[in-house]
Amino acid sequence: MNSPDAIHNQREARQLIVQWQEAEQVVSHARLRGACPCSQCRAARLQGRVSLVRDDVRVERVVAQGYGVQLIFSDGHERGIYPWAYLRELG
């Protein structure tokens, strides 16, 4: 999957805006945190554990990783790398 044309992190509005070639995608920071693809978060979801994500969680930084982005959250979580295809599914 191709990378997006642009990513804008709106910290105050707590949303990530991803500009794909044909469409704009808006995803809340809370949705992104709740869908973290890191191994610990995935394992918890597979075991049926639901982690509560605070509504006020924010993406503090977006770090390009070539095939996706690493999101650094205000709650200190920074293990998840969101591949482009996965990020697109979340919107």
N, C-alpha and C positions, 0 to 999 in steps of 0.2 A: 504494500500500500504506500502511496505517496505521502509525503509529509504535507502539512497544511501550509498555506501561503503566509499566515501570521497567527500569532497567539497573543492575546491581550489579557493580562491578569488585572481584574478590577477588584482590588483589595477591599475598598470601602463597600462596594456592592456585593462582595463575596461571591463573585462569579468569574469563570474563565470563558473568554470568548475565543473560539477557534474558527479561523477563516479558511475554509476549504475552497478549492477552485470553484465549485458550483453552489456552495451554500455556507451560511454562517451558523455556527453551533454555539449555544450558550449552556454551560453546565455549572451548577452551583458548587461552591467549595465543599459543602457538606456532602453532596452526592459523590464527589470525587473521593473524599476521605472515606466514606462508607464503602466504596467499591475498590479500595486499594488492592492492587494485584500482587503485593509482596507475599512471600510464602507464609508468613505468620498470619496475616489477615485472611488469605485464602483458606488455610487450614482451619481457622476458627469458623469460617462460614460453612465449610464442608462438614464440620462437627455439629453444626446447628447452633453455634453460639452467635448471638447477635451483639455486635459492639455498638453501643450508643455513641452517636456522633453529635457533639454540641452544635447547635445552629450557628454559633458565632465563630466556628473554626474558619481559619483563613489560609489560603495558599500564600505563603510568604515569598517563595521564590520558585521559578520555573527554570529547570536546568536541562538543556538539550542533551540527548544521549544518542543521537543518530537515528535510531529506529523508533524513538519515542521521546518522552520527557519524564524527568524525575521531578516530583512535586514535593516541596518542603512545606509542611503544615505548621500552623501556629501552636499546635499541641505537641510539637517536637517530633512527630512522625515524619520520616524521610526515606523509608526503605523502598517504597513503591516506584517502579518505573512503568509508565503507562505507554505501551506500544501504540502506534498510530491507529491501528485497526480497533483496538480495545477502547481507546479514547473516543473514537467515532461512534462506537456502539452505545456509549453512555449518554449521548445527547438526545 
